[in-house]
Amino acid sequence: MSYAAARNEQAREGIVRFGVVSLVDPGTARAKVSFGGESESGWLPWLAPRAAGISVWAPPGEGEQVIVLSESGDTAQGIIIGSAFSTANPAAASSGTLFKIEVGPSSIEIDESGVRIKAPRIDFN
């Protein structure tokens, strides 16, 4: 295999990678991702469901398994596009019809039977 072909293969293999968040900087909305061994990304942005007039803030956490997408195959040019459940961070539910947001001891659950809000404290204005 030629050098160019080997380099193209290496870049193609780096387009989508799984890793684990090693550091988070909420102030810049960036995180570093470990790909195992000594391989760690630079500061990467994470995908936001919305980021303008409607904004959703949900930073990844350290130890969270994430997916990094890099069009060029160079993770320095990548973006964290989402998370994947893992042994360290299992799914919060097992129902196929439940929508659940969980933050520590607080959660919002929505399914066909209704909406449930659970929290140590709930403030309305």
C-alpha positions as CSV (number, residue, x, y, z in Angstrom):
1,M,0.0,0.0,0.0
2,S,1.4,3.4,-0.9
3,Y,1.9,6.2,1.7
4,A,-1.0,8.2,0.2
5,A,-3.4,5.2,0.3
6,A,-2.3,4.4,3.9
7,R,-2.9,8.1,4.9
8,N,-6.3,8.1,3.3
9,E,-7.2,4.9,5.1
10,Q,-6.1,6.4,8.4
11,A,-8.1,9.6,7.9
12,R,-11.2,7.6,6.9
13,E,-10.9,5.5,10.0
14,G,-10.8,8.7,12.1
15,I,-14.1,10.2,10.8
16,V,-16.2,8.7,13.5
17,R,-14.6,7.7,16.8
18,F,-15.8,6.7,20.3
19,G,-14.0,8.1,23.3
20,V,-14.5,9.1,26.9
21,V,-14.7,12.7,28.1
22,S,-11.6,13.5,30.2
23,L,-12.1,17.2,30.9
24,V,-14.9,19.7,30.5
25,D,-14.7,23.5,30.2
26,P,-18.3,24.8,30.6
27,G,-17.1,28.4,30.2
28,T,-16.0,27.8,26.6
29,A,-18.4,24.9,25.9
30,R,-15.5,22.6,25.0
31,A,-14.4,19.2,26.2
32,K,-11.4,16.9,25.8
33,V,-11.9,13.3,24.8
34,S,-9.6,10.4,25.5
35,F,-9.5,7.7,22.8
36,G,-7.6,5.2,25.0
37,G,-3.9,5.0,25.8
38,E,-2.1,8.2,25.4
39,S,-4.5,9.6,22.7
40,E,-6.5,12.6,23.8
41,S,-8.2,15.3,21.7
42,G,-7.7,19.0,22.0
43,W,-10.7,21.1,23.2
44,L,-13.7,20.1,21.1
45,P,-17.1,21.7,20.9
46,W,-20.2,19.6,21.6
47,L,-23.3,19.5,19.5
48,A,-26.3,21.5,21.0
49,P,-29.8,20.6,20.1
50,R,-30.5,24.3,19.8
51,A,-28.2,27.3,20.1
52,A,-29.9,30.6,19.1
53,G,-33.2,32.2,20.3
54,I,-34.1,28.8,21.8
55,S,-31.1,27.3,23.5
56,V,-30.5,23.9,25.2
57,W,-27.6,23.6,27.6
58,A,-26.5,20.1,28.3
59,P,-22.7,19.7,28.6
60,P,-21.2,16.3,28.6
61,G,-19.7,15.0,31.9
62,E,-16.3,13.6,32.7
63,G,-16.3,9.8,32.2
64,E,-19.2,10.0,29.6
65,Q,-18.8,7.9,26.5
66,V,-19.1,10.1,23.4
67,I,-19.0,10.0,19.7
68,V,-16.7,12.4,17.9
69,L,-17.3,13.3,14.2
70,S,-14.5,14.7,12.1
71,E,-15.1,15.2,8.4
72,S,-11.4,15.2,7.6
73,G,-10.6,12.3,10.0
74,D,-8.5,14.6,12.1
75,T,-10.0,14.7,15.6
76,A,-8.5,18.2,16.1
77,Q,-11.2,19.4,13.7
78,G,-14.0,17.3,15.3
79,I,-17.2,17.9,17.2
80,I,-18.8,15.8,19.9
81,I,-22.1,14.8,18.3
82,G,-23.6,12.8,21.1
83,S,-23.3,10.2,23.9
84,A,-23.6,6.5,24.1
85,F,-24.8,4.6,27.2
86,S,-22.0,2.5,28.7
87,T,-21.4,0.2,31.7
88,A,-20.2,3.3,33.6
89,N,-23.2,5.4,32.6
90,P,-26.2,3.0,31.9
91,A,-29.6,4.1,30.5
92,A,-31.9,5.9,32.9
93,A,-34.9,3.7,31.9
94,S,-35.8,0.6,29.9
95,S,-39.1,1.7,28.4
96,G,-39.4,2.3,24.7
97,T,-42.2,4.9,25.1
98,L,-40.7,7.0,27.9
99,F,-39.0,10.4,27.5
100,K,-36.9,11.2,30.5
101,I,-34.5,13.9,31.5
102,E,-32.6,13.2,34.7
103,V,-30.2,15.6,36.6
104,G,-29.0,14.2,39.9
105,P,-32.1,13.5,42.0
106,S,-34.4,15.5,39.8
107,S,-36.2,14.2,36.7
108,I,-39.0,14.9,34.2
109,E,-40.8,11.9,32.7
110,I,-43.3,12.0,29.9
111,D,-45.1,9.0,28.5
112,E,-48.6,8.0,27.4
113,S,-49.8,8.0,31.0
114,G,-48.8,11.6,31.7
115,V,-46.0,13.9,32.9
116,R,-44.2,13.4,36.2
117,I,-41.8,15.9,37.7
118,K,-39.7,14.7,40.6
119,A,-37.3,16.9,42.5
120,P,-36.2,17.7,46.1
121,R,-37.5,21.3,45.4
122,I,-39.7,22.7,42.6
123,D,-40.0,26.5,42.1
124,F,-42.7,28.2,40.0
125,N,-41.4,31.8,39.5
